[in-house]
Amino acid sequence: MTNGLFITFEGGEGAGKTTILNQVYEELTGRGFEVIKTREPGGIRISEKIRDIIHDPLHLEMEERTEALLYAAARRQHLVEKVFPALEKGKIVLCDRFVDSSLVYQGYARGIGVDEVFAINQFVIQDCMPDITLFFDIDPKKGLERISANAEREKNRLDLETIEFHEKVYEGYQLIKSRFPDRFQTVNADRSREAVYEDVLERIITFLNK
């Protein structure tokens, strides 16, 4: 379906994936690769508006399935408008979260069901799955401590969840990793930013050299 390379960055809150993604983007661009960076939910105008609805701390009444469907809607528009065209042109797409986040957060942590959420998203993604998924592995409590210490980070509705919810998210990622072992790579995110960056960059360059 595509000629490019689709790389997704996954992990719990405060894992540091967004920071590393931005660093990798700058490095690959500097080396002459055609790269775009984007995020979910978001990346394009319509999906960013849906992101605002989902993440609004005032929307505490949002029901689990409503949440899952909003993520799926944002994902579809993002794919059609930004990701698919980039991949068809042979570009490298670095995406901050993708379908695995829905499987973990809504499917597992919210208790809707991983298979149920995946079924919704199969309609959305049309068999477009990442070539590589980098999972930033850090204890949920440490991740939340990072968030508390970062005054510049975007605060959203998920930050109001209990530690038990975030621990369920971590459990969910272990489940999804075992379900898709061929594309998941686990990165120890409980290290210095530079150590994590060098690790991630090496993994991506190794894959590109294949």
Secondary structure by P-SEA (a helix, b strand, c coil): cccbbbbbbbbccccaaaaaaaaaaaaaaaaccbbbbbbcccccaaaaaaaaaaaccccccccaaaaaaaaaaaaaaaaaccaaaaaaabbbbbbcccaaaaaccccccccccaaaaaaaaaaccccccccbbbbbcccaaaaaaaaaacccccccccccccaaaaaaaaaaaaaaaaaccccbbbbcccccaaaaaaaaaaaaaaaaac
